[in-house]
Amino acid sequence: MSAVTIFNLDEKWALCAGGQLRELPDYPALDSPALVLTDFGKSASDVFVASKNSPYLDAIIARRVRDEGQIDGEAKVLIHTVERVGGSYQALYTAVPMETWQGLEAWSESQPEHCLLISHVALMSHLLSAQHKGKEDTAVVFHCNREIALLVRRRGVLSYYAILALSVREEDFLETARTLIARIPAAGGIGNAKLKLNWYTLGAAVSDELEDALVTRLPELCPVQVRYFALPATTQDAQNGRFNEALQVFSQPLRAAKLAANSSIAKINYVAESLLPTLCKVMLVLALALFIRGSFLFFQAYRINSEVELLQQETQRLLADGAPASADSHEFHLTRDLVERMSKAQAGIDPYVLLRDLQRAAGSNVHLLAVRLEPGVTTIEGWIEQKGGRDDALAAFLVELRKLGFTPEAVALTGRDLQHNGAFAYRLNPSEVKAGASI
């Protein structure tokens, strides 16, 4: 999407195209996206100093410009930048009469294509920040016909001034420019350092004699270093980029939208459509990369699958050819012995697990006095306290042993101190393999 540049300055409308200005009627009908650089008619711009950065700063400024009589009635306040200096905040603003604002806003919204309104003071602020380096004092001048606006940053302090020249004659114009620049605050310790000033003529270009006078004579009248940029009168000058420094921000959708005074929705729509071709290219490259990656993985999986099939066929062939002879081979016997040892180990009993299970099964009424573990045989001895001649505790203990996977078999007592009522001895024959008691 390519947007055209339109000037709405000094109560005139002009289309900037091909290095030339073409006059337009008021509030023209547009058939393509446009970026409108405007001074908002009889608006008032200045720098407001506040003790804090209040969210109601626009309302405070609107009341101030009404009280000072700069604007009659309600005003739309556009805050271009807020900077902190010391313990206070300085806000660069433009107060637009509500009638003017509503007229421009309604016109821009009625256009079939995107139309962003950019204040010339906002553009001046952008250019000033772009050329500011460290503590260097810088200034920007916008000139259109007889109107001259100056924005300066000296020792971090912003100042804005505007003046109307009596005529465009060389002496009157230079005197007006000198008067305007003389309002800049003193350097205060800067010494002989000159103020670096970029002068932009956005309307009809000044004469060659006046341009030479601005560059050569103005520094003699006041301590400035002037660089002059005029809107080119020819296509060749436009191609050489003489005025690109002022308007190149218009070719950057994100920055242009940031400077615009339109609603957030209008800005988002403009940026989205401006970046659509770039996003399409990015998506195309991403899709191509994913296609290449997917093709690589597909062929890699196909190759691995082919290798697996070959290995399976080779394995089946080896089994078919080598199975009869492998039963008598040395490797076969070693494998068989390993499997038998693993089976015996699996069937063995873990002493720690066995003692833990026996203790849990015995509870508090059965006292185990001996547990003997022999190859393939486990024997336990103990006694219970009979109550009323009943051995319910022993019966419950035997039930728990069966749950553990043993078949108890009564055997003779071996300990002399166990030859009394309540004593018992059992051989635990495994009835099934218990998972928790095996290795």
N, C-alpha and C positions, 0 to 999 in steps of 0.2 A: 504494500500500500504506500503510495507516494502522495504526501500532503503538500499543498501549495502554501506559500507564505503571503499573507495579506497584512498591510499596514493600515491601522486606523489611528492616525496621529494628526494633531492640529486640526481636528474636525474634518479631515479628509480621508477618503478611502482609496487605496492603491494596491494593485497586484504586483508582487515582486517575482519576476520570471525572466530567465534568460539574461540576467544582468541589467534589466530595465524595469522601470516602474510604469504600469499602465493604470490610468485613472479608472475608478469604479464608481457606480452610483452608491448612495447611502444604503446600508443594509442590503447588499447584493444577494441574489439567489445563487447558491453554490451547487455545482454538480460533481464536486470531488472533495475529499477530506481537506481541511484547511487548519492552519495555525495562524491566529490573528494576534499580531502585536499591537496593543492598544494602550492609549493613555487615559481611557475611560472618560473622555470629554473633560469637563471642568472639575476634575478630582483634585484632592489635596494629599500630597505625600510628605512625610517627615519622619524623624526619629523620635520615639517616645521612650523616656527613661522611667523605669518602675523599680520599686524596691524588691519586688518578687515576681516570679513568672506565674501570674495568675491565669487560670483557665478562662476568666472573664475579661481578659485584656482587651479584646475587640470592643466589648461594651463600654469599658472605661475610656478607650480612645474615642469612640463615637460620641460620648458625652462631652469630651474635651473639645473636639472640633466644632460641635454645636455651640458650646459656651463661648468659644473664641470667635464665632461667626465665620469660620472658614467655609462651612456648608450649611445651607438652610434646610431644616427638616431632617428626616431620617437619613442615615448613611449606612452603606455596606462597607465594613472595614476589612481589608485584605492585609493580613500580616505576612510579610515576605520572609523575614528572618528574625530570630530572637537570639541575641548573644549576651553572654555574661561578661561584664567588665568590673573588676573589683567586687564590691558588695552589692552592685545593682545590675539590672538587665536593661538592654537597649533593644527596642523593637522597631524595625523598619516597616512602615505601613503605607497603605494608600486607602484613603477614605473616599468612596464613590457615592454620589447622590443616589438615593434609592431608585428614583425614576430612571436614571441613566443605566444603573445596574440591571434593573428588571427588563429594560428594553433590549440591552445586549444579550442578556441571558435567554430571553424568549426567542430572539433571532437565532442564536446559536443552536438552541434545542429544536427549532423548527426546520433546520437543514436536513436534507435526506442523508447526508454523510456526516462523519465526525467533524466537529468544529470546536477547537479549544481556544479560550481567551487567555492570553498571556500579557500581564502588565509589563510595560516597558521598565518600570522600577524593579520588578522581579528579575528581569533579564540583566539589568545593571548590577544588581546584587550578585547574580551568578558570575558575571564577568569579573567583578571586583574580587570575589573569592578565588576565582581561577588564576588571577594574576598576582594574588597576594602571596608573598614568600617570607615566612618568618616575621620579623618586625619591620619589614620594608613598608614604607608609606606609599599607598597607591590610590589612584582616583580614576573614575570613569565619567566621561561626558557624553550625553546623548543630545544631538542637535537635529532639529527638524524645523526648517524655515527660520522663523525668528525666535523660536523657543529653544532654550538651552537648559539642561538639567545636569546637575553635578552630584555625584555620590563619592565620598572620600572616606578612607580609613586612615587615621593618623594616630599612631601609638595605641592602636586597638579601639579607638573611639570612632564611631560612625557619625557622619554628618551628611545631610542632604539639603541641596539648595536648587532653586529654579528661578529663572529670570527670563524676561522678554526683551529682546533687542529692539531699539528704536527703528532701525533699518538694517538692510544687509550691506550697506556701504562699508568699505574696509575699516575706516577709522571708527565708525560707530560700533561695528561688530567687535573689533578688537577691544575697544573700551568696555563694552558690555562683558566680554569674556574675562577681561582683567578684573572688573568689579566683582564678578562672580567668584573667581578664584581667590580674590583677596579676602573673602569671608572664611576661608579655610583656617582653622585654629593654628596658632603658632606651633612650630616644631618642638619647642621646649627641650633643648638639649641635644637635638639632632645635629647641630652644627650647620655646615654648608650643604648637607645632603639635600638633593632635589626631590620633589614629589614626582613620582612616575605616573603620568597621566595618559590614558588612551582616549582619544577623541573620535567618536563615531557620528558621522553624518548620515541619517537614515532617510531624509527627504531628498529634495533636489540638491545635488552636489554644489558646494561653493565654487567660486571661480578659482582658477589656478593661482591668481595673484593672492587671493585671500587664504588659500591653502598654504602657500609659501609663507605668508605672514604669520599664520597660526604656528607653524613649525619653527620659524626662525625668530620672530619678534616677540611672541608670547613669553618664551623663557627669559627674555631680557626684561620684561615688565614685571614678572613674578617668578619665584623659584620653582619652576616646573620643568619636567622633561617630557615633551609632547610627542606622541605618535598619532598620526592622523589616518583614519579609515573612512573612506566615503563609499556610499552605495555605488557600485560600478555603473557606468553609463553604457557599457558595451558588453557583449557576450564574452569577448576575449578577456576582459578584466574579471568577469565572474569566474571564468575557467582558471585564471591565475590565483583565485581565492583571496582577493583583497578584503572582502567583507566576511569571509567565512569565520573569522575569529569571533564576530558578534553573533552570527546566526547559525553557526555549526551545531549548536545545541538543539536546533529544530530537527536535525537529522537523527537525533537520539530519542526514541519514543519515551523511554523511562524518565529522562531528565525533562523533556518537554512537558510531559504530564505532571511532573512534580512542580513545575513553575506555573502551570495553568490554574486559573481561578474557578474552573468548573466544578461540578459535583464529583464525588468519588466514583459514582457509577459511570459517568461520562469518561473519566480518566481511565478507568479499568477497561472499558470497552475499546477505547482508542489504542491502548497498549496491547490488548489481546489481539486485535485485528492487525496491528503493525507487526507484531512478532509471529503472526501465523505462518508466513512463508519460512521463517527461520525454524519454527517448531516442526513444520512439515519435513524440512531437510534433515533435522536431527532425528525425527522418527524414522525416516527412510534409512538413514545410516544405521540406526539401532536395529531396525528390522533386518537389514542386510547382515549385520554382525551376528544376530541371533540365528539367521538362516544358515550362515557358514558354520557356526558353532554346532547347531543341530545336525547338519549334514555330517560333520566330523564325528560326532558321537554316534550317529546312526551307522556309519561305515565301520567305526570301531567296534560297536556291538555286533554287527554282522560278522566281522572277522573273528571276534572271540567265540561267537556261536559256532562258526565253522570249525575252529580249532577244538572246541569241546566235542563236537560230533566226531571228528577224526580220532580224538583220544578215546571216546567210547567205543568206536569200531575197533581200534587197536587193542583195547582192553578185552573186548569180547573175543577177538582172535587169539590173544595170548592165553585166555582161560580155556578156550576150546582146544588149543594145541598143547598146552602145558599142564593141564589138570591131572592126567593119569600118572605122569612121572613125578609131579611135585609132592605126592603123598609120601614118598620114600626119601625125599631130599633132607639134608641136614637142616636147612632153614625151616622146613615144615615141623620137624621135631622140636626145634627151639621155640617156635611159635606156639605149638601145642602145650609145652611145659609152662610157658608164660601164662597162657590162658588158664591152666589148671591151678597155678599158684594164685592167680587173681581170684579165681572162684573160691578157693579155700579161705583166702583173706576176707572175701566178702561174707562168707558164712561164719567166720569167727566172731567172737563176742568181745566187745569192748568192756574191760573191767570197770572203768569209771562209770560208764553208762549203766552197767548191770547193777553196781552198788547203789547208784542213785535211784534206779527203778525199784530195787528191793526195799530201800529205806522208805520210799514213798508208799509202797504197797503195805509195809508193816504197820505204819502209823505209830500211835503211842501205846497200843495195847500188846504189841508183839515185839519181843526183844530178840534180836539176832545176835548170836554169840560167835558164830563161825561161818565163814563162806570159803569153800575150797574150790579152786578152779584147776581142773586136770584136763588133759587132752580129751575133748569130746564129752566130758562129764563135769557137772557143777553140783556141789552138795552144800546144803545149808543146815545149820543147827541153831536151836534157840528154845525159848520157853515163853509161856503166856501165864497170866494170872487168871485162874479160873474163878468165876464168880457164881456161887450157887451150884457148883458142879457142872456148869455149862462152858463150852468152848466156842462160843459164837465168834470171838476174835480170830481164832485159828481158821474157822470156816471162811470168814471174810477174807483172810489173808490168802487162802488157797484160791479163792475166786479171782483175786487180783493177779495171782501168779499165772492163772490160765489166760487172763486178758493180756499179759505180757508175752504170751506165746510159749509157755512152758506147761508140761504135763508133770505135776508133782508125783513122786513115787516114794512111799515111806520106806526108810532104811533104819538099820540099827544105830542106836546112839553110840558114840565113841568116847565122849567125855564122861568121867566118873561123877563129876558134880552135876550132871544132867539126869541122873537116874532118880527122877521123882516125877510126881504128877505135874502135867503142864508142859513137860519137855517134849521136843519133837526133832525129827531129822528127816529131810527129804532130798531125793536126787531129782534135779530139774532136767527133764528130758525135753528138748525142743520139739514142739509140735508144729511150728511154722516159723519162718524167718521174720523177725520183727525189724522193721526199717530203722527204728530209733535206736536199737541195741546192736546194730551191726556196724562194722568198719566201713 
